[in-house]
Amino acid sequence: MLFASLSHVVWIRVDGKGSFEISGQLRDFVMRKIGTGSAQFVIDLDRCTGMDSTFMGTLLGISKEVARTTSGLLDVVNANGRNVQLLKNLGLTSILSVDEKAERWITERQQLGQELSACDSVKLDKQATANIMLEAHEALAGAQPENAARFEDVIHFLKKDLKVNGSAAC
């Protein structure tokens, strides 16, 4: 993941696959930025080759955190057709702000140039990763009624795994 803090927006670009492997880093980065007063975020999927359910659930979760801030906004931009379809299949395009036509943030897109920097990499242990996966899938299950059945087994497995491994999160 790369980011740039422009005048009023934090731009985050996902290079490669949006997966459980970077979901914790994305969540933690956004939460740190919210803690320092940032409220507007753009998630740029121009170079995102695909997304797994944990990543999409994390997008949903952070969008709710951003919405709690004054003037909070999270925009998803530059998603390719496949990524838009993944978001639509889970009902997320009705919840997330997805700029399918690349009509927003035109000035900011031009400013990016060399502004993008690598986000601090955070290596999470197995339990922390499982907690992020559980939070993401619970968010997806609540996004639309059909998702509850889709993710019921995953949620059950993650809760069981966390309980067996002694996590306090469950």
Secondary structure, DSSP 8 states (H G I E B T S, - for coil): -EEEE-SS-EEEE--EEE-HHHHHHHHHHHHHHHHTT--EEEEE-TTEEEE-HHHHHHHHHHHHHHHTSTT-EEEEES--HHHHHHHHHTTGGGTSEEETT--S-HHHHHHHTT--EE-------HHHHHHHHHHHHHHHHTTSHHHHHHHHHHHHHHHHHHHHTT-TT-
